[in-house]
Amino acid sequence: MSALFVIVGGSIGALCRYWLGLIFLAWTKKSKMPLSMLIVNALGGLGLGVFYHFAFPSSSTSSLYLLVGTGFFGAFTTFSTFSVEAMELLQKKAYCLFFGYILLSFAGTIGLFYLGYYGM
């Protein structure tokens, strides 16, 4: 039954990432930095922080955690796409954008998680 919660949450999270990614891509298409996935991952960090604030100290094996934390936010945020986009910047020898993207991705996501968790 636990796997079902992860599957349902993951399916919804992946669809939300796809749709929001398309929207943000249309808004940021002139940018040389891959802002679409950066924004999605940052929003995921914020959302997961808010979720953690309200859902914990419940167990990380609870149905709610599996549905929202592991499933939805696990699929909504994506490290693999971040890695591909970072490597594309590196291959283009866009070193400043490469390091800026990495810094903004990590600092932004962790910072927004912190804001979501402690700012509530």
C-alpha positions as CSV (number, residue, x, y, z in Angstrom):
1,M,0.0,0.0,0.0
2,S,2.9,2.4,0.7
3,A,4.1,2.1,-2.9
4,L,0.6,3.2,-4.1
5,F,0.9,6.5,-2.2
6,V,4.3,7.2,-3.7
7,I,3.0,6.3,-7.2
8,V,0.0,8.6,-7.0
9,G,2.0,11.5,-5.5
10,G,4.8,11.0,-8.0
11,S,2.4,11.0,-10.9
12,I,0.8,14.2,-9.8
13,G,4.2,15.8,-9.0
14,A,5.6,14.9,-12.4
15,L,2.6,16.3,-14.3
16,C,2.8,19.5,-12.3
17,R,6.6,19.8,-13.0
18,Y,5.9,19.3,-16.7
19,W,3.1,21.8,-16.9
20,L,4.8,24.5,-14.8
21,G,8.1,23.8,-16.7
22,L,6.3,24.6,-20.0
23,I,4.8,27.8,-18.5
24,F,8.1,29.0,-17.1
25,L,9.9,28.1,-20.3
26,A,7.6,30.3,-22.3
27,W,8.2,33.2,-19.8
28,T,12.0,32.7,-19.7
29,K,12.8,31.5,-23.3
30,K,15.1,34.4,-24.0
31,S,17.3,33.7,-21.0
32,K,20.6,32.0,-21.5
33,M,20.3,30.3,-18.1
34,P,17.8,27.4,-17.8
35,L,15.5,29.3,-15.5
36,S,12.4,27.1,-16.0
37,M,13.8,24.1,-14.0
38,L,15.5,26.5,-11.6
39,I,12.1,28.1,-10.7
40,V,10.3,24.7,-10.5
41,N,13.0,23.3,-8.2
42,A,13.0,26.4,-6.0
43,L,9.2,26.2,-5.7
44,G,9.6,22.6,-4.8
45,G,12.0,23.5,-2.1
46,L,9.6,26.1,-0.7
47,G,6.6,23.7,-0.9
48,L,8.5,20.9,0.8
49,G,9.6,23.2,3.5
50,V,6.0,24.3,4.2
51,F,4.9,20.6,4.1
52,Y,7.7,19.6,6.6
53,H,6.7,22.5,8.9
54,F,3.1,21.3,9.1
55,A,3.5,17.5,8.6
56,F,6.3,16.8,11.1
57,P,7.0,15.4,13.7
58,S,4.9,12.7,12.0
59,S,6.8,9.7,10.7
60,S,8.6,9.7,7.4
61,T,6.8,6.4,6.7
62,S,3.3,7.8,7.2
63,S,0.9,7.8,4.2
64,L,0.9,11.6,4.0
65,Y,4.6,11.8,3.9
66,L,4.8,9.1,1.3
67,L,2.2,10.8,-0.8
68,V,3.4,14.4,-0.6
69,G,7.0,14.3,0.6
70,T,8.4,11.3,-1.3
71,G,5.9,11.1,-4.1
72,F,4.8,14.6,-5.1
73,F,7.9,16.6,-4.2
74,G,10.2,13.8,-5.2
75,A,8.8,13.9,-8.7
76,F,8.2,17.6,-8.8
77,T,11.8,18.6,-8.1
78,T,14.4,17.0,-10.3
79,F,18.1,16.7,-9.9
80,S,18.6,14.8,-13.1
81,T,17.3,17.7,-15.3
82,F,19.3,20.1,-13.3
83,S,22.4,18.0,-14.0
84,V,21.7,17.9,-17.8
85,E,21.1,21.6,-18.0
86,A,24.3,22.3,-15.9
87,M,26.3,20.1,-18.2
88,E,24.9,21.8,-21.3
89,L,26.1,25.2,-20.0
90,L,29.5,23.7,-19.3
91,Q,29.7,22.2,-22.9
92,K,28.8,25.7,-24.3
93,K,31.7,27.0,-22.2
94,A,29.3,29.3,-20.5
95,Y,31.3,29.1,-17.2
96,C,29.7,32.0,-15.4
97,L,26.2,30.8,-16.2
98,F,27.3,27.3,-15.2
99,F,28.5,28.3,-11.8
100,G,25.6,30.8,-11.4
101,Y,23.1,28.1,-12.2
102,I,24.6,25.7,-9.7
103,L,24.8,28.4,-7.0
104,L,21.3,29.6,-7.5
105,S,19.9,26.1,-7.7
106,F,21.5,25.0,-4.4
107,A,21.2,28.2,-2.5
108,G,17.8,29.1,-3.8
109,T,16.3,25.7,-3.2
110,I,17.8,25.3,0.3
111,G,17.0,28.9,1.2
112,L,13.4,28.6,0.1
113,F,13.0,25.2,1.9
114,Y,14.3,27.0,5.1
115,L,11.9,29.9,4.5
116,G,9.0,27.5,4.0
117,Y,9.9,25.5,7.1
118,Y,10.8,28.2,9.5
119,G,8.9,31.1,8.0
120,M,5.5,29.5,8.9
